[in-house]
Amino acid sequence: MEKITEKILLEKSSPKTNKLEQIKILNLSRMGLKSEDLPVPLLSKLCSLEQLDLSGNLLQEIPKGLCLPSLKILNCSNNDMEDVVSLEALRNIEELRLEDNLYLTVNDEHKVIFLLPKLRMFNGKDISSTAHHIRHGSTEILRKRVRTDSSTCHFQPLTTAKTVCLCDPVSLQPLHVLQCHSRQDSPDDFSTQLWACAFEPPQECSDGGISGGSRTVATCGGETLCVIDCESGHVLKKYKVPGEEFFSLAWSTVLMSRTGGSGRPCNILAAGGKRGLVKLIHPRVNLAFGEFHASRRAISIMRFSPRNASFLFTGTYENKIFLWDISGLDRDYNFKISKLLVLETGSTPLHLSLLPTSPDTHLLSGCDDGLYVFDIQISKNTQKRNEEMEIVFPVYKKKDKKNTYRTIDGLSFLSDDIVASKSHMQGSIYLWSWSATRASWNGRKKEVPAVVLAELQWSSTDIPYLSLGTCPGYGYVVCGDEQGRLWMYHITDTMMENFKSGKTISATEVS
């Protein structure tokens, strides 16, 4: 029996009329509707429809071919929406609600802003400022950098010099620009976002030396993973999962057991995203050898332990961090999965950092609602754990109605003790001491102020999730901004000693 008929549309419409073409407001909420229950030919007759409420149903997507030229307000909250691409045909929407859709992530918010050019209200919030950056800034930057030819891998050498200046501090220039994550390899796809990249760890050579693994980097975005040779700019491997959206990846060097008892080290790649699945790949032999279900929601971040190569941390949109042991890998690629820990974060984990000197004792997690420290020692009996303490920052005092400044969207160790971190809309980057901050904890209070050593000037953008990176041992901090520029800071001991509270340190180079 059809759930949607002309009679039902007229009954649930406003103003009351006997013609579909005159309906302006339609409420189809809480009817148990699935995508296939929406009759496209019938609904497309609603040429004057301005408001449509589809909340509280079971919709996974908006059916293809639906044309509602006058629609300005759409409520799809509390459904089973898995993707927002199907909304692209409704390009005149100005207000959209998508709350309580289990499988949607922050990436979908950015995507829908890009797909709907007139959207100004999203989930009840004014997004005008964010939308301007996403629609105009990102596209123009990419159009300048990407060759619009139709080859599978688009790259353009900009210079033959890898390092322009070898003096201290160094100055770098881009060597290649790649567009290898576009849907159907289209050079016109500027909506697929690159979410993570990680260099392959070096491997032992047959002569006992170390291979130059840092030449190879893995990237993820959209439904693809790429392994790229940085010197040549060639995409060496490309792994695609239709319908997936990869958000994070991580490398580890594990021992593969062989006949005779000896183990052979091999670099494996773990990747995860919207489906909550961890994919395990051995790129060197072109083999995706396994997967396991790590979460009922999307995976936001992943990190292998440098001390226990088979230990994998996965942060998820369940507001949890799971620690898994991927053990027993043999020559036939059989392996075992064990869940060791469940850490309750209270909000989505965005970054994970392990202590450089003792990576098996504590984990730092930058989350949507703060920076938390967890005890991760396996020897203790409790598998489920809450945070040991929360590290709080001076910027939190600027809290207002629009922003709490608690979203930690950048986190990385600069040395064994110094941590670089930043909050969304902070406009700067903190350098703070882990040991001094830890020492000020009395073992009882949950909130511990960070012992800030320096503050680095950065962009005042309101675009979230622009991550930072560090080069431990060399004193470099690098962070991108909303205009596609890289802010590089060369941190010296003298600079740290001369830091005065309240005065930020300028970037060494912005390029």
N, C-alpha and C positions, 0 to 999 in steps of 0.2 A: 504493500500500500504506500502511495506517495505521501511523504510527510509535508511537502510544500506544494500547495495548489493555488490557483488564482483566488479561490474563496478564502483560503487562510491568509494570503497576502492582504486582501482587502479588509479582513477582520482585524488584523494586527497593524494596520496602517493609520497614519494621521497626516493631514485631516481626512475625515471619512469621505470616501468617494466610491464610485462604481467603475472607475477607470484606473488601470495600473499606471498609465502615463502621468496621472496627476498626484500620485503618492509622493510625499516629501520626507516623511519619517516612518521607519519600519522597525518594529521590535520582534526579532526572532530568537530572543535569548531563552536559555534553559529548555530547549526542545529536544535535546539528545541528538542533534544533527551531526552527521558525518559529512565529509566533503562531497561524497557521491550523492548526498540527499539534496544538494542545491542544484535545481534545474536551471542551467545556464540560459537556454532560450527564453524561459519564462521570466527570470530575473532581469534579463537584459532589456525587457520592455519598460523597466522602471527608469525611464530617461530623466525624470525630474527628482529622483531620490537624492536627498541631501544628507540624511542621517540614517545609519544602519547599525543596529545592535545585534551582534552574533555571540555575545558573551555566554559563558556557562554551557557550551556545547562540546562536541568531540571532534572539532575540525582540525585536520592536520595541515591543510593548505586551502587557499582560495582556488576554486576550480578554474581551469584554463578557459579562456574565451569570454569570461564575464566582463561585460562592458557597462559601467555605470558612470557616465560622463559628468553628472552633476554631484556625485558623492563627495562630501567634504569632511564628514565625521564618521569614523568607523571604530566600533568597539569589538575587539576579538579577544578580550581577556578571558582567562579561565577556560582555555581550550587545550588541545594537544598539538598546537602548531610546532612544526619541526624546522621550518624555514620561512623566510620572509620574501623570497624571490617572487613568489606567486602574487604578491601585492603590487608588483611593478605596473600591471595594467591599469591600476586605479590611481593614476598619476595626479589627480586633482585633490587628493586627500590632504586636508590641512590639520586635522586632529586624529590621532590614532592611539588606541590603548591595546597593549599586549601583555599586561601583567598576568602572572600565574599561568604561564605556559611553560611547562616543566623543562622542555628541551631547548628553549631559546636562551641565548647568552648575550653578553655585552657586545660581541661582534655583530649580532643581528641588529642591535640598536644603530650601530654605525652604518650597517648595510642599508637599513630601511630609510635612513636619512638621505643616503646617496640615491636610492631608487625612486623616492618620492620628492620631487623638486619643490613642491609647495608645502611640505610638512613643516609646521611651526610648533605644534604641541605634541609631545610624546609621553604617554603614561601620566598625563596631567601636569607635565612640566614644560616650561618654555625652553625650546632648544635652539632658538634663533642664532645665538652666537656660535655654538658648537656646529650647527648645520652649515654656517657660512664657511668655516674652515674645511669641513669634510667635502663639501660640494665644489668649492672653488680652489682652495689652497692645494689640496692633495692632487687634484686632477691636473692643474697647471704645472706642478712640479714634475709629475710623471710624464706629461706630454713633452716636456723639454728634454727628458732624459732617456726616453725609450724609442728605439727604432721601430717604425710601424711597418715592418715587412712581415711576411706571412710564414717565415721559417719556424720550425718547432722551438728552437732556442734562440731568443733574441739577445744578442750582446754586442756591445760597442766599445772597443778599446779607446780610452781617452788619452792615454799616454803610455809610453813604453817604460817609463821610470816607475819602479815600485816605491822607492823612497826618494822624495825630492830633496830632502835635507837631512843629513846624518848628524847634525849638531844636536846639542841638548838644549831645549827639547826638540823632538823631531817634528817634521811637518809632512803630512801625508796628502796625497791626491788620489782620487778614484781611478782605478785601473780598468774596471769593466762595469757596465750597467746591464743587468739581466732582467728579463721579464719571463719567468719560467713557471709561474703558478697560475696563469690566466686560464679561465674556462675555455676549453677547446682550443687552447693555444692562440686565442684571439689577441692581437695587439691593441684592440680597442677596449679590452676589459680593464677598467681602472677601479673596480669595486672589490675584487678579490684581495684580501689583505694578507700580508706576510706577518706571522705571529711570533716566530722564534727561529733562531739559528744557533748552531753549536759546532765548534771545531772538533774534528775527529782526534782522539788521543793518540799520541805516538805509540808505535809498536816496536817490540824487540825484533832486530834483524837476526838472520842466521849466524852472523859473526859476533853476536852479543851486543851490537850497538843498538842505537835507537833510530827508527825511521822518522822521516820528516812528516809526521801526521798532520801538522798544523796547516799544510797546504790545502787540505780537504775540509769543506764545511757542509753541514746538512742544514737545510731550511725547510720550513713547513708553512703552508698557507692554503686555504681552500681545501680541495680534496686531494692534494698532492704533497709528496715529500720529494725533495731534490738533494742529490749529493753532487757538489760542485768542486772542480779544481780551481782554486783561487788564482793561480798564476796564468793559466790559459783562458779562464773564463768559460770553460766547457762544462756542460751538465753531464756528469758521468753516469748517473743513475737517476731514474725517475719512477716513483712508486705512486700509484693512483688507486684510491678507494672511492668509487662513485657514491655520492650522497654523504660522504663524511666531510667534516670540516676540522682540520688539524689545528690545535692551539699550542701544542708543546712537544718537545722532543728532548732526548738525552742519550749520550753515548756512555758505554762502559766497556772495559776490556775484561772479559771473563775467560775462564779456562774451560776448554772443551775436552772432555775425557776421551782417551784413546785406548786401544788395546795395549796392554802392558802396564797400564796404571798411570803413565805420564799424561800431563795435560798440555794442550796447545792453546796459547792465548789468541783470542780473536775479538775484534771490535764489533759489538752489536749496537744497534740503534733501536731505541724504544720511542714510540710516538703515540699520542692520544689526542682526543678532541671531543666533538659534540656527542658522539655515541657512547662515550664512557668506556670504550674498549682500548686496551693497550696493545698495539701492534709491535711485534718483535721481528727485526730484520737483520740479516747478515749481508750488508751491501757488497762485500768483496766477492761473494759468490752469487749475487743477484737472487737472494732467497729471502722471502718473507716466511719465516718458519713457524710462527705461532702467534697467538693472541689470547688475552684473557679479559674478562669483564671486571673492571676496576671500580665502577660506579654506576648507579642508575641514572646519574646525570652527567653533564659534560666534565671532562678533565681540563683543568685550567693551567696546571704547571706540573712538571716532572723533574726529578733530580736523583741521580745515582749517588750512592755513598762512595767517596774516594778510598775509604778504608775497607769496606766490604763491597766488592765489585758487583755482587749479585743482589744487593739491597737497593730497591727502587722506591722512592717516595713519590706519591701522586696526590696533588691537591685537586679538589673537586668542587663542583657547584652544590654539593650536599653540605658545604661548610665543614668539610672534614679533610684531613690528610691521612692517607693510608701508607703504611710501610709494608712492602712485599719482599719476599725472598724468592728470586728466580734462580733455582739451583738445579744441579744434576744435568746440565747440558751435555749431551753425548754426541758422537759423530753422526748419529741419525737425527739429530736435532730434537730429541726428546728432552723434556725439562719438567720440573715440578714448581708449583706455585704455592707459597704459604703466606698467609696474612699474619704479620707480626705485631703491628700497632695500629690503633685508630686514635688520631688526635683531633679533638673538637676545637674548631677555630671560631665559630660563631658568625663568620662571614666568609666570602669566597677568598681562598688563598691565591695570591698573585705572584709571589716570589718565595723561593726557599733557599736558605743559605745554611750550610753546615760550618761549624767552627774549623778553621784551617788546622789548628793544632790538636784538636780532639773531636773529629767529626762523628764519633760514636756516642757522644754524651749529650749534646744540645743541638736543637734545630731552631733557627730564626725564620719566622714566616711573616712576610709582608702581606697584609690582607686588605680587603675593602674597608675594614673598620679598625685598622690599627696594626701594630707590629708586636707579635707575640713570641715568647720563648718557651720551648717545650723540652722536657727531659725525655730523651729517647733511648736511655740505657735499657737494653733488652733483658738484663739480669733481673730487673724488678718484675714483680708478679703481675702488676696491673697492665692489661692490654689497652684498655680505653683510658685516655688521659685528657685532662684540661691543661690550659697553659700554666706554666710555673710563674710567669710574670708577664706584664705588658710594659713595653718601653714607650714612654711618652715624650713628645718633643715640644719645644717652645712655640711652634706655629699653631699648636692646638688652641692656644689662648686667643687666636684671632677668630675663633668660631663665631659664625653668624647664622642667620636664618637660611642662607643659601648653601653654606659649606661648613663642614666640620673639620676639614683638612686632615682627616684620619685615614684616607685611602693611600696606602703605601704602594706606589706604583713603580718604585725603583729601589733595589736593595742588592748590595754586593760588597764583599770584603776587599779592601784596598791593600791590606797587609794582614799579618797574623792577628792584629788587634784592632786596627782602624776599619770602620764600616762606613760606606757611603750609602745614603738613603735619601729619598725625597717623597713628599706628599703631593697629591694632586692639587694644582693651583697654588703651590707654595712659592714658586718663582725662584727657588734656590735649592741647593743640595747640601745636606748636612754631612760633615765628617765627624764621627763620634767614636769614643773608645769603648769597646766591648768590656775589657777587663775592669776599667774604672766604673762603668755603669753597673756591672755585675757586683762589684765590691760594695756598692752603696745599697744593695738589697739586703734587708734584714731577715729574709726568710719567711716573712708573713704578709707584708703589704703586696698587693697585686700590681699597682702602678709604680714604675720606677723611672724617674727622669733620666733621659740620656745625657751623658757627659759629653757635650758638644765641644769639639776641638777647633772646628773651622766651619765656615759657611761659604759655599761657592755660588756666585751669581749665575742665574740661568734664566731661561725664557719665562715670561709671565703668562704663558698660554693657559687656556682653560681646557685644552684637549687632554683627556686622561690616558693612562697606560703607555706613555712614552718612556720606555725603560732606559736604564743606564748600564754601562759596563765599566769594568776596571781591569787594569793590568798589574796584578800583584807583583811586587818586587821591583817594578820600574816606576811606580808613582804616577800612573796615568788614570784619569777618570774621563769617560766619554759619554755624552748623552745627546741624542737627537732631539729636534724640536719640530713644531708644527709646520715649518717652512722647508723641511728637508735638510736643514743644516746640522752639522755636527759641532757640538761644543766640546773642546778638548782642554783638560786641565792637567798641567804637570805639577804635581805636589812635591815640594821639597821640605826638608826638615826646617830650613830657615823660615819658609813661608808659614809653617805651622807655629813656630815659636813667636812670630811677629803678629799672629792673628789677634785682633781685638774684637771682643764681643760686640755685635751690632754692625760690624763692617764686613761686607761680603768680599770675597776674593774673585777677581775677574777671570774670565777664561783665558787660557794661554793662546788659543786659536779658535775661531769660529769660521767654518768653511762649508 
